Amino acid sequence: MKCPGGVVDSDVEQLNATFGRPGAVSFAEHELGGPVAQLVTAHASAIVAIHGAHVLSFLPKEGREVLWMSPQARIAPGQGIRGGIPVCWPWFATHASDTSKPDHGFVRKAPWRVVRSAAENGSAEIELTFAAMGEYAALWPGKAELKVVVSLSDRLRVELATQNLGDATIELTEALHTYFAIGNIADVTVRGLEGRSYRDKLQDYAVITQQGAITFAGEVDRIYEDTLDDVVIEDPGHGRKIRVAKAGSTSTVVWNPWIEKSQRLSDMPAQGYLGMVCVETANAGGDVVTLEPRDTHRLTTVLSVEPL
């Protein structure tokens, strides 16, 4: 059963009355400090914060949590949330010409609106929207409507759609900046990017070819180019593989801050790097999205878990 969009705010009671689906979609105040949507199917559960349209949890019924969250993360106005799946838009990382603008854009730090929910065919779904115009003109000159659709079955699917509502062409970079929970970063192997070129942010964006699978013995911050295939995180500590499939993207970001960077991040514990790795479905580096007026671009990531 689907529910059409309507005017809603962050009131949990109103959200439940308008968009709740018994046994599949419900809303509650989260311990991090804001309202969230809770999705449940026969195979898994997920939690989505209204703030930032930010996925906080993906938990298979017979398994461990897939997403890593910093124990210091909080939901607060004007702040990002460390962990889960932040939505980076309309630029990835530091703004290219104005470093005073917020890293990874502004939509991850702002409230979104719930406009639809669904529970059918063994899945649960929620849709949130964001109007990138008006009060945000000082940060970004375009006019766009964003939609994030989070769909849960035995896997998690997150789609970020951008429609250009202005009269001029817009260009943007973006990412679904996914933090994965792992046993120990020193034991993890990332496969699927062998032979691909990457821009190494730690070496002034030098272009390097990946030799073999990715392993970790220090900080890694790379934008892999011309990537379409699935990426698989092999995590022996948790006895599983995490598969990352995607669409609307030809770049993949792989990141672990390691020791020194973790110590510089105020919302990350000093040892946090040991239990996380980011494999991000992105349009980043030279993978720039160009949208003509009224055109729409969709960036999609699909997460699933397999035994190792």
KETOR-838670 format. One record per atom (N, C-alpha, C, O): y, x, z. Coordinates in steps of 0.2 Angstrom, whole numbers, padded with zeros to 4 digits, always signed. Each point is the difference from the previous one (the first is absolute). Example, Ala and Ser with C-alpha at 12.3 -4.5 7.8 and 13.67 -1.06 7.14 Angstrom:
# residues 2
-0028+0066+0039;+0006-0004+0000;+0006+0004+0000;-0001+0005+0003;+0006-0007-0007;+0006+0004+0001;+0005-0004+0003;+0006+0003+0001;
***
This chain:
# residues 308
-0006+0004+0000;+0006-0004+0000;+0006+0004+0000;+0001+0005+0004;+0004-0006-0008;+0006+0004-0001;+0006-0004+0002;+0000-0006+0000;+0005+0010+0003;+0006-0003+0002;+0006+0002-0004;+0001+0006+0000;+0003-0010-0003;+0006+0003-0003;+0005+0003+0004;+0000-0001+0006;+0005+0005-0009;+0005+0003+0004;+0004-0004+0004;+0001-0006-0002;+0003+0008+0007;+0004-0004+0004;+0005+0005+0004;-0001+0006+0000;+0006-0009+0003;+0004+0004+0004;-0003+0001+0007;-0002-0005+0003;+0001+0011-0001;-0003+0002+0006;+0004+0005+0004;+0004+0004-0004;-0005-0003+0010;+0003+0006+0003;-0006+0003+0004;-0006+0000-0002;+0008+0004+0007;-0005+0004+0004;-0003-0004+0006;-0004+0003+0004;+0005-0009-0004;-0003-0004+0006;-0007-0001-0002;-0002-0003-0005;-0002+0005+0010;-0008+0000-0001;-0002-0008-0001;-0004-0001-0004;+0007-0003+0008;-0003-0007+0000;+0002-0003-0007;-0004-0004-0002;+0010+0005+0000;+0001-0002-0007;-0004+0003-0005;-0002-0004-0005;+0001+0010+0005;-0005+0003-0005;-0007-0003+0000;-0003-0001-0005;+0001+0000+0011;-0007-0003+0001;+0000-0007-0003;-0005-0002-0003;+0010-0002+0004;+0001-0007-0002;+0000+0000-0008;-0003-0005-0003;+0007+0010+0000;+0001+0000-0007;-0006+0003-0004;-0002-0002-0005;+0000+0008+0008;-0004+0004-0004;-0007+0002+0003;-0004+0003-0003;+0003-0006+0009;-0007+0001+0003;-0006-0003-0003;+0001-0006-0003;-0006+0009+0002;-0006-0002-0003;-0006+0001+0005;-0002+0005+0002;+0000-0011+0001;-0005+0001+0006;-0006+0005-0002;-0003-0001-0005;+0002+0005+0010;-0006+0005-0001;+0001+0006-0005;-0004+0004-0001;+0010-0004-0003;+0002+0004-0005;+0006+0004+0000;+0001+0006+0000;+0005-0010+0002;+0006+0003+0000;+0004-0003+0006;+0001-0006+0001;+0001+0010+0003;+0004-0002+0006;+0006+0005+0002;+0000+0006-0003;+0004-0008+0007;+0006+0004+0002;+0001+0001+0007;-0002-0004+0004;+0004+0010-0002;+0000+0002+0007;+0006+0005+0001;+0001+0004-0004;+0001-0003+0011;+0004+0005+0001;-0004+0006+0001;-0005+0000+0004;+0006+0006-0007;-0004+0006+0001;+0003+0004+0006;+0005+0000+0002;-0010+0004+0000;+0002+0005+0006;+0005+0005-0002;+0003+0003+0004;-0002-0002-0011;+0005+0005-0002;+0007-0003+0000;+0005+0004+0000;-0005-0010+0001;+0007-0003+0001;+0002-0005-0005;+0006-0001+0000;-0010-0002-0005;+0003-0005-0004;-0006-0004-0003;-0006+0001+0002;+0008-0006-0006;-0005-0005-0002;-0004+0003-0006;+0002+0004-0004;-0009-0006+0004;-0004+0002-0005;-0005-0005-0002;-0001-0005+0003;-0001+0005-0009;-0006-0004-0003;-0006+0003+0001;-0001+0006-0001;-0004-0010+0004;-0007+0002+0001;-0004-0003-0005;-0001-0006+0000;-0003+0010-0004;-0004-0002-0005;-0007+0001+0002;-0002+0005+0002;-0003-0010-0003;-0007+0001+0002;-0004-0003-0005;+0001-0006-0003;-0007+0009+0001;-0005-0002-0004;-0007+0001+0003;+0000+0003+0005;-0005-0005-0008;-0007+0002+0002;-0001+0007+0001;-0005+0002+0003;+0009+0002-0007;-0002+0007-0001;+0005+0005+0004;-0002+0006+0001;+0008-0009+0000;+0005+0005+0002;+0006-0004+0003;+0000-0006+0000;+0005+0010+0004;+0006-0003+0002;+0005+0005-0002;-0001+0006-0001;+0008-0008+0001;+0005+0004-0002;+0006-0003+0004;+0001-0006+0001;+0004+0010+0000;+0007-0002+0003;+0005+0003-0004;+0000+0005-0002;+0005-0010+0001;+0006+0002-0005;+0006-0002+0004;+0001-0006+0002;+0004+0011-0001;+0006-0001+0004;+0005-0003-0005;+0000+0001-0006;+0004-0006+0008;+0005-0003-0004;+0005+0005-0001;+0003+0000-0006;-0001+0004+0010;+0004+0006+0000;-0003+0005-0005;-0005+0003+0001;+0009-0003-0007;-0002+0005-0005;-0006-0002-0004;-0002+0004-0005;-0001-0010+0006;-0006-0002-0004;-0005+0005+0001;-0004+0002-0005;+0003+0001+0011;-0004+0006+0002;-0006-0002+0002;-0001-0003+0006;-0005+0005-0009;-0007-0001+0002;-0001+0005+0006;+0001+0006-0001;-0003-0009+0007;-0001+0004+0006;-0007+0002+0001;-0002+0005+0003;-0003-0009-0006;-0007+0000+0002;-0004-0003-0006;+0001-0005-0003;-0007+0009+0002;-0005-0003-0004;-0007+0002+0003;-0002+0006+0000;-0001-0011+0003;-0006+0002+0004;-0006-0004-0003;-0001-0006+0001;-0004+0010-0004;-0006-0003-0002;-0004-0003+0006;+0000+0003+0005;-0003-0009-0006;-0004-0003+0005;-0005+0005+0004;-0001+0000+0006;-0002+0004-0010;-0006+0004+0002;+0002+0007+0000;-0004+0005-0002;+0011-0003+0003;+0002+0007+0000;+0006+0001+0004;+0002-0003+0004;+0001+0009-0006;+0006+0003+0004;+0006-0002-0004;+0000-0002-0006;+0006+0002+0010;+0006-0001-0003;+0001+0005-0006;-0002+0006+0001;+0005-0008-0006;+0001+0004-0006;+0007+0003+0000;+0000+0006-0003;+0005-0009+0006;+0006+0002-0001;+0002+0004+0007;-0002-0002+0005;+0006+0007-0006;+0002+0004+0006;+0007-0002+0002;+0005-0001-0004;-0004-0001+0011;+0007-0001+0002;+0002+0005+0006;-0004+0001+0004;+0010+0001-0004;+0002+0004+0005;+0001-0004+0006;+0002-0005+0000;-0005+0008+0006;+0001-0003+0006;+0007-0001+0002;+0002-0004+0005;+0003+0007-0008;+0007+0000+0001;+0004-0005-0004;+0006-0001+0000;-0010-0002-0005;+0003-0005-0005;+0003-0006+0004;-0003-0002+0005;+0008+0000-0008;+0003-0006+0003;+0003-0004-0006;+0002+0002-0005;-0002-0009+0006;+0004-0004-0005;+0007-0002+0003;+0000-0003+0005;+0005+0006-0008;+0007-0001+0002;+0005-0001-0006;-0002+0003-0005;+0007-0007+0006;+0005+0000-0006;+0002+0006-0002;+0002+0004+0004;-0002-0003-0011;+0003+0006-0002;-0004+0006+0000;+0002+0006-0002;-0008-0006+0005;-0005+0005+0000;-0006-0001-0004;-0002-0005-0001;-0001+0011-0001;-0006+0000-0003;-0006+0000+0005;+0001+0001+0006;-0007-0002-0008;-0006+0000+0004;-0004+0005-0002;-0003+0001-0006;+0001+0004+0010;-0004+0006-0001;-0008-0002+0000;-0003-0002+0005;+0000+0002-0011;-0007-0002-0001;-0001-0006-0004;+0005-0003-0003;-0011+0001+0002;-0001-0006-0004;+0001+0001-0008;-0001+0005-0002;+0005-0010-0001;+0002+0001-0007;+0007-0002+0000;+0002-0006-0002;+0002+0011+0003;+0008-0001-0002;+0001-0002-0007;-0004+0003-0005;+0009-0007+0003;+0002-0001-0007;+0006+0004-0001;+0005-0001+0003;-0006+0006-0007;+0006+0005-0002;+0003-0003-0007;-0004+0000-0005;+0010-0001+0005;+0004-0003-0005;+0007-0001+0001;+0002-0001+0006;+0002+0002-0011;-0001+0002-0007;+0001+0007-0002;+0000+0002-0006;-0001+0002+0011;-0001+0007-0001;-0006+0003+0005;+0000-0002+0005;-0003+0007-0008;-0005+0003+0004;+0002+0007+0003;+0004+0003-0003;-0005-0002+0010;+0002+0006+0003;+0008+0000+0001;+0003-0005+0001;+0000+0011-0001;+0007+0000+0000;+0004-0002-0006;-0003+0001-0006;+0008-0005+0007;+0004-0002-0006;+0002+0006-0004;+0002+0005+0002;-0002-0005-0009;+0001+0005-0004;+0007+0003+0000;+0001+0006-0001;+0004-0010+0002;+0007+0002-0001;+0004-0001+0007;+0005+0002+0000;-0008-0006+0005;+0004-0001+0006;-0005+0000+0006;-0003-0005+0001;+0003+0011+0002;-0005+0001+0006;+0002-0004+0006;-0004+0000+0005;+0010-0003-0005;+0002-0004+0006;-0004-0007+0000;+0000-0003+0005;-0002+0001-0011;-0004-0006-0001;-0007+0001+0004;-0003+0005+0000;+0001-0011+0002;-0007+0001+0004;-0006+0002-0005;+0000-0002-0005;-0004+0006+0008;-0006+0003-0003;-0004-0006-0002;-0001-0005+0004;-0002+0005-0010;-0005-0005-0002;+0004-0007-0001;-0004-0005+0000;+0010+0005-0001;+0003-0007-0001;+0002-0004+0006;+0000+0003+0006;+0001-0009-0007;+0003-0004+0006;-0005-0006+0001;+0001-0004+0005;-0005+0002-0009;-0004-0006+0001;-0005+0000+0006;-0002-0005+0003;+0000+0011-0002;-0005+0001+0006;+0003-0001+0007;-0004+0000+0005;+0011+0000-0005;+0003+0000+0006;+0003-0007+0001;+0004-0001+0005;-0005-0004-0009;+0003-0006+0000;-0005-0006+0001;-0006+0001-0002;+0009-0007+0004;-0005-0006+0000;-0001-0003-0007;+0005+0000-0004;-0011-0002+0003;-0002-0004-0006;-0001-0007+0002;+0001-0002+0006;-0002-0002-0011;-0001-0007+0001;-0007-0002-0003;-0002+0002-0005;-0002-0006+0010;-0006-0003-0002;+0001-0006-0005;+0004-0004+0002;-0007+0004-0008;+0001-0006-0004;-0006-0003-0002;+0000-0006-0003;-0006+0009+0004;-0006-0004-0002;-0006+0003+0004;+0000+0006+0002;-0005-0010-0001;-0006+0002+0003;-0006-0003-0004;+0001-0006-0003;-0007+0008+0004;-0006-0003-0004;-0006+0002+0004;-0001+0006+0003;-0004-0010-0003;-0007+0001+0003;-0005-0004-0005;-0001-0006+0001;-0002+0010-0005;-0005-0003-0005;-0005+0005-0002;+0002+0006-0001;-0008-0008-0001;-0005+0005-0003;-0001+0006+0004;-0001+0005-0002;+0001-0006+0009;-0002+0005+0004;+0006+0005+0001;-0002+0006+0003;+0008-0007-0005;+0005+0005+0001;+0006-0004+0004;+0000-0006+0000;+0004+0011+0003;+0006-0003+0003;+0006+0004-0003;-0001+0006-0002;+0007-0009+0001;+0005+0003-0004;+0007-0002+0003;+0001-0006+0002;+0004+0011-0002;+0007-0002+0002;+0004+0003-0005;-0001+0006-0003;+0007-0009+0001;+0005+0003-0004;+0007+0000+0003;+0002-0005+0003;+0001+0011-0003;+0007+0000+0002;+0005+0003-0005;-0002+0003-0005;+0008-0005+0006;+0005+0002-0005;+0006+0003+0003;+0001+0000+0006;+0003+0004-0010;+0006+0003+0002;+0005+0000-0006;-0002+0002-0005;+0008-0004+0007;+0005+0000-0005;+0004+0007+0000;+0004+0001+0005;-0005+0003-0010;+0004+0007+0001;+0006-0001-0004;+0001+0002-0006;+0004-0005+0009;+0007-0001-0003;+0005-0001+0005;-0002+0000+0006;+0008-0002-0007;+0005-0002+0005;+0001+0005+0005;+0004+0005-0002;-0006-0006+0008;+0002+0005+0005;-0003+0007-0001;+0002+0004+0004;-0007-0003-0008;-0003+0006-0002;+0004+0004-0006;-0003+0005-0002;+0008-0008+0000;+0003+0003-0006;+0003+0007+0001;+0000+0004-0005;+0002-0003+0011;+0002+0007+0002;-0005+0005-0001;+0001+0006-0001;-0007-0008+0002;-0006+0005+0000;-0003+0000-0007;-0003+0005-0002;+0003-0010-0002;-0003-0001-0006;+0004-0005-0004;+0001-0005+0002;+0000+0007-0009;+0005-0004-0004;-0004-0006-0003;+0004-0004-0003;-0010+0004+0002;-0004-0005-0003;-0001-0006+0003;+0003-0001+0006;-0006-0004-0009;-0001-0007+0003;-0008-0001-0002;-0002+0000-0006;-0002-0001+0011;-0007-0001-0001;-0003-0004+0006;+0003-0001+0005;-0008-0003-0007;-0004-0003+0005;-0007+0003+0000;-0003+0002-0005;+0001+0000+0012;-0006+0003+0001;-0005-0005+0003;+0002-0004+0004;-0008+0005-0006;-0006-0004+0003;-0005+0004+0002;-0002+0005-0003;+0000-0006+0009;-0007+0004+0003;-0005-0005+0001;+0001-0005+0004;-0006+0005-0007;-0006-0004+0001;-0006+0004+0003;-0002+0005-0003;+0000-0007+0009;-0005+0003+0004;-0006-0005-0001;+0000-0005+0003;-0006+0008-0006;-0006-0004+0000;-0006+0003+0003;-0001+0006-0001;-0002-0010+0005;-0006+0003+0004;-0006-0004-0002;+0000-0006+0000;-0006+0010-0001;-0006-0003-0001;-0005+0005+0004;+0001+0001+0006;-0005+0003-0010;-0004+0005+0003;+0004+0007-0001;-0002+0005+0002;+0007-0006-0006;+0005+0006-0001;+0007-0003+0001;+0001-0006+0001;+0004+0011-0001;+0007-0002+0001;+0003+0002-0007;+0000+0005-0003;+0004-0010+0001;+0004+0001-0007;+0007-0001+0002;+0002-0005+0003;+0003+0010-0005;+0007-0001+0001;+0003+0001-0006;+0000+0005-0004;+0004-0010+0002;+0004+0000-0006;+0008+0000+0001;+0002-0005+0004;+0001+0010-0007;+0008+0000+0001;+0002-0002-0007;+0000+0004-0005;+0004-0010+0004;+0003-0001-0006;+0007+0000+0000;+0003-0002+0005;+0000+0005-0010;+0007+0000-0001;+0003-0003-0006;-0002+0001-0005;+0006-0006+0006;+0003-0004-0006;+0008+0002+0000;+0003-0001+0005;-0001+0004-0011;+0007+0001-0001;+0004-0006-0001;-0001-0003-0006;+0005+0001+0010;+0004-0006+0000;+0007+0001-0003;+0004-0004-0001;-0002+0011+0000;+0006+0001-0003;+0001+0000-0007;-0005-0002-0004;+0011+0004+0001;+0001+0000-0007;-0001+0007-0003;+0001+0001-0006;-0002+0004+0010;-0001+0007-0002;-0007+0003+0001;-0003-0003+0005;+0001+0008-0008;-0006+0003+0001;+0000+0004+0006;+0005+0003+0002;-0011-0004+0002;+0000+0004+0006;-0006+0005+0000;-0005-0001-0004;+0006+0006+0008;-0005+0005+0000;-0002+0001+0008;+0005+0000+0004;-0011+0001-0002;-0002+0001+0007;-0006+0004+0000;-0004+0000-0004;+0003+0003+0010;-0007+0002+0002;-0002-0003+0007;+0005-0003+0003;-0011+0003-0002;-0003-0004+0006;-0006+0002+0002;-0004+0004-0004;+0001-0006+0010;-0007+0001+0002;-0002-0005+0005;+0004-0002+0004;-0010+0001-0004;-0004-0003+0006;-0003+0006+0004;-0005+0003-0002;+0009-0001+0007;-0001+0007+0003;-0005-0001+0006;+0001+0001+0006;-0007-0001-0009;-0006-0002+0005;-0002+0006+0004;-0002+0005-0002;+0002-0006+0009;-0003+0004+0005;-0007-0002+0002;-0001-0006+0002;-0004+0011-0004;-0007-0002+0002;-0002+0003+0006;+0002+0006+0002;-0006-0009+0002;-0003+0002+0006;-0006+0004-0001;-0005-0002-0004;+0004+0009+0006;-0005+0004-0001;-0003+0003+0006;+0004+0000+0005;-0010+0003-0005;-0003+0003+0006;+0004+0007+0002;+0003+0000+0005;-0002+0004-0010;+0003+0007+0001;+0002+0002-0007;-0004+0001-0004;+0011+0001+0003;+0002+0002-0006;-0003+0006-0003;-0001+0001-0006;-0002+0003+0010;-0003+0006-0002;-0007-0001-0003;-0002+0004-0004;+0000-0010+0005;-0007-0001-0003;+0000-0005-0006;-0005-0001-0003;+0011-0001+0001;+0001-0005-0005;+0001+0003-0007;+0003+0005-0001;-0006-0008-0004;+0000+0002-0007;+0003-0006-0004;-0002-0006+0001;+0007+0007-0005;+0002-0005-0005;-0002+0001-0007;+0002+0006-0002;-0005-0010-0001;-0003+0001-0007;+0003-0005-0004;+0002-0006+0002;-0002+0008-0009;+0003-0005-0005;+0006+0003-0003;+0002-0003-0005;+0001+0008+0007;+0006+0004-0003;-0002+0007-0002;+0005+0003-0002;-0011-0002+0001;-0002+0007-0003;+0003+0001-0007;-0001-0005-0004;+0004+0011+0003;+0002+0001-0007;+0007-0003-0001;+0003+0002-0005;+0000-0006+0009;+0006-0003-0001;+0006+0005+0002;-0001+0004+0005;+0007-0004-0008;+0005+0004+0002;+0004-0004+0006;+0000-0006+0000;+0003+0010+0004;+0004-0003+0005;+0006+0004+0001;+0001+0006-0001;+0004-0010+0004;+0007+0004+0002;-0001+0001+0007;+0000-0005+0004;+0001+0011-0002;-0001+0002+0007;+0007+0000+0003;+0004+0005-0001;-0003-0010+0006;+0007+0000+0003;+0001+0006+0005;+0006+0001+0002;-0011+0002+0000;+0000+0006+0004;+0002+0006-0004;+0001+0006+0004;-0002-0006-0010;+0002+0006-0004;+0005-0002-0006;+0000+0002-0005;+0005-0006+0008;+0006-0001-0005;-0002-0004-0006;+0002+0001-0005;-0007-0006+0006;-0003-0004-0005;-0003+0004-0006;+0000-0002-0006;-0003+0008+0008;-0004+0004-0005;-0005-0005-0003;-0003-0003+0004;+0001+0004-0010;-0005-0004-0003;-0007+0004+0000;+0000+0006-0003;-0005-0008+0006;-0006+0003+0001;-0006-0004-0002;+0001-0006+0001;-0006+0009-0003;-0006-0004-0002;-0005+0000+0006;-0002+0005+0003;-0001-0011-0001;-0004-0001+0005;-0007+0003-0002;-0003-0002-0005;+0000+0007+0009;-0006+0003-0001;-0005-0003+0005;+0000+0001+0006;-0005-0005-0008;-0005-0003+0004;+0003-0006+0004;+0006-0002-0001;-0009+0000+0006;+0002-0005+0005;+0005+0003+0004;+0001+0006+0001;+0003-0011+0003;+0005+0002+0004;-0003+0000+0007;-0003-0004+0003;+0005+0010+0000;-0002+0001+0007;+0006+0002+0004;+0005+0002-0003;-0005-0002+0010;+0006+0001+0004;+0000+0006+0005;-0005+0000+0004;+0009+0005-0005;+0001+0005+0005;+0007+0002+0002;+0001+0005+0003;+0003-0010-0005;+0008+0001+0001;+0003-0006-0002;-0003-0005-0003;+0010+0005+0003;+0004-0006-0003;-0002-0001-0007;+0000+0005-0004;+0000-0011+0002;-0001-0002-0007;+0005-0005-0002;+0000-0005+0004;+0004+0006-0009;+0005-0005-0002;+0000+0000-0008;+0004+0004-0003;-0008-0008-0001;+0000+0001-0007;+0000-0007-0003;-0002-0005+0002;+0005+0006-0008;+0000-0006-0005;-0004+0002-0006;+0002+0004-0004;-0008-0008+0004;-0005+0001-0006;+0002-0004-0005;+0002-0006+0000;-0002+0009-0007;+0003-0004-0005;-0006-0002-0005;-0005+0003+0000;+0007-0008-0004;-0005-0003-0005;-0007-0001+0003;-0005+0001-0002;+0006-0005+0008;-0006-0002+0004;-0001-0008-0001;+0004-0004+0002;-0010+0002-0005;-0002-0007+0000;-0006-0002+0003;-0001-0005+0002;-0004+0010-0001;-0006-0001+0003;+0000-0001+0008;+0005+0001+0003;-0010-0004-0001;-0001-0001+0008;+0000+0007+0003;-0002+0005-0003;+0005-0005+0009;+0000+0006+0004;-0005-0002+0006;+0001-0005+0003;-0005+0010+0000;-0005-0002+0005;+0002+0006+0006;+0000+0006-0002;+0001-0009+0008;+0000+0004+0006;-0006+0000+0003;-0003-0005+0002;+0000+0011-0002;-0007+0001+0004;+0002+0003+0007;+0003+0005+0001;-0006-0010+0004;+0002+0001+0007;-0006+0001+0004;-0003-0005+0002;+0000+0011-0002;-0007+0000+0004;+0001-0001+0008;-0005-0002+0003;+0011+0003-0001;+0001-0002+0007;-0001-0007+0002;-0002-0002+0005;+0003-0003-0010;-0001-0007+0001;-0006-0002-0005;-0001-0006+0000;-0002+0010-0003;-0006-0002-0004;+0002-0004-0005;-0004-0005-0002;+0009+0005-0002;+0002-0004-0005;+0004+0003-0006;+0003+0005+0001;-0003-0009-0006;+0005+0002-0006;+0005-0006+0000;-0002-0006+0001;+0008+0008-0002;+0005-0005-0001;+0002+0000-0008;+0003+0006-0002;-0003-0011-0001;+0001+0000-0007;+0007-0003-0002;+0002-0005+0003;+0002+0008-0006;+0007-0002-0002;+0000-0001-0007;+0001+0005-0004;-0001-0011+0001;+0001-0002-0007;+0007-0002-0001;+0004-0002+0005;-0001+0002-0011;+0007-0002-0001;+0001-0003-0007;-0004+0001-0004;+0010-0004+0003;+0003-0002-0006;+0007+0001+0000;+0003+0000+0005;+0000+0001-0011;+0008+0000+0000;+0002+0007+0002;+0006+0000+0002;-0010+0005-0002;+0002+0006+0003;-0004+0006-0004;-0005-0001-0001;+0009+0006+0000;-0003+0006-0003;+0001+0006+0004;+0000+0006-0002;+0002-0007+0008;+0001+0006+0005;-0003-0002+0007;+0000-0006+0002;-0002+0011+0001;-0004-0001+0007;+0003+0006+0004;+0000+0006-0002;+0002-0008+0008;+0003+0004+0005;-0005+0002+0005;-0003-0005+0003;+0002+0011-0001;-0005+0002+0005;+0005+0004+0005;+0003+0005-0001;-0004-0007+0008;+0004+0003+0005;-0003+0000+0007;-0003-0004+0002;+0004+0010+0001;-0002+0001+0007;+0005+0005+0003;+0001+0005-0003;+0003-0007+0008;+0005+0004+0003;-0002+0006+0003;+0004+0005+0001;-0010-0004+0001;-0003+0005+0004;+0004+0001+0007;+0003-0004+0002;-0003+0010+0000;+0003+0001+0007;+0007+0000+0001;+0003-0004+0004;+0001+0009-0008;+0007+0000+0001;+0004-0006-0002;+0004-0002+0004;-0006-0001-0010;+0003-0006-0002;-0001-0006+0005;+0005-0004+0002;-0011+0004+0001;-0001-0006+0005;+0004+0001+0006;+0003-0005+0003;-0001+0011-0001;+0004+0001+0006;+0007-0001-0002;+0004-0002+0005;-0002+0001-0011;+0007-0001-0002;+0001-0008-0001;+0006-0002+0000;-0011-0002+0000;+0000-0007-0001;+0000-0003+0007;-0005+0000+0004;+0011-0004-0003;+0001-0003+0007;-0005-0005+0001;-0002-0002+0006;-0001-0002-0011;-0004-0005+0002;-0008+0001-0002;-0004-0004-0001;+0003+0011+0002;-0007+0002-0002;-0002+0005+0006;+0003+0005+0001;-0009-0006+0002;-0002+0004+0005;-0002+0007-0003;-0002+0001-0006;+0003+0004+0010;-0001+0007-0002;-0007+0001-0004;+0000+0004-0005;-0005-0007+0008;-0007+0001-0003;-0002-0006-0005;-0005+0000-0002;+0010-0004+0000;-0001-0006-0004;-0003+0002-0007;-0004-0004-0002;+0006+0010+0000;-0002+0002-0007;-0008+0001+0000;-0003-0001-0006;+0000+0002+0011;-0008+0001+0000;-0003-0007-0002;-0006+0001-0003;+0008-0006+0005;-0003-0007-0002;+0002-0004-0005;-0001-0006-0001;+0005+0009-0004;+0003-0004-0005;+0001+0004-0007;+0000+0006+0001;+0000-0009-0006;+0001+0003-0007;+0003-0006-0004;-0002-0006+0000;+0008+0008-0004;+0003-0005-0004;-0003+0001-0007;+0001+0006-0003;-0003-0011+0000;-0002+0000-0008;+0004-0006-0002;-0002-0006+0001;+0007+0007-0005;+0005-0005-0002;+0000-0002-0007;+0001+0004-0004;-0002-0011+0003;+0001-0003-0007;+0008+0000-0001;+0003-0003+0003;-0001+0007-0009;+0007+0001+0000;+0002-0001-0008;-0004+0001-0004;+0011-0001+0004;+0003+0002-0006;+0005+0005+0002;+0006-0002+0002;-0007+0008-0002;+0004+0005+0003;+0000+0006-0005;-0004+0001-0005;+0009+0004+0007;+0001+0006-0005;+0002-0002-0007;+0005-0004+0000;-0009+0006-0005;+0002-0002-0006;-0002-0007-0002;+0002-0003-0006;-0006-0001+0010;-0002-0006-0001;+0005-0005+0002;-0001-0003+0006;+0006+0002-0010;+0006-0005+0001;-0001-0006-0003;-0002-0001-0006;+0003-0005+0010;-0001-0007-0003;+0007-0001-0003;+0005+0000+0003;-0005-0003-0009;+0006-0002-0004;-0001-0007-0001;-0005-0002-0003;+0010-0003+0005;-0001-0007+0000;+0006-0003-0004;+0006+0001+0002;-0007-0004-0007;+0005-0004-0004;+0002-0006+0004;-0004-0002+0004;+0010-0001-0005;+0001-0007+0003;-0006-0005-0001;-0002-0001-0005;+0001-0002+0011;-0005-0005+0001;-0008+0003-0001;-0004-0004+0001;+0004+0010-0002;-0007+0003+0000;-0003+0001+0007;+0004+0001+0005;-0011-0001-0004;-0003+0001+0006;-0005+0006+0000;-0003+0001-0005;+0003+0003+0010;-0005+0005+0000;-0004-0001+0007;+0003-0002+0005;-0010+0003-0006;-0004-0001+0006;-0004+0007+0002;-0003+0003-0005;+0004-0002+0011;-0004+0006+0003;-0005-0002+0004;+0002-0004+0005;-0008+0006-0006;-0006-0003+0004;-0004+0005+0003;-0002+0005-0004;+0000-0006+0010;-0006+0005+0003;-0005-0005+0003;+0001-0005+0003;-0007+0007-0004;-0006-0003+0003;-0004+0005+0004;-0002+0005-0003;+0001-0007+0009;-0004+0004+0005;-0006-0003+0002;-0001-0006+0001;-0005+0011-0001;-0006-0003+0002;-0004+0006+0003;+0002+0006-0001;-0007-0008+0005;-0004+0005+0004;-0007+0000-0002;-0003-0005-0001;+0000+0011+0000;-0007+0001-0002;-0003+0005+0005;+0003+0004+0003;-0010-0004-0002;-0003+0005+0005;+0000+0007-0004;+0000+0000-0006;+0001+0005+0010;+0000+0007-0002;-0007+0002-0003;-0001+0005-0002;
***
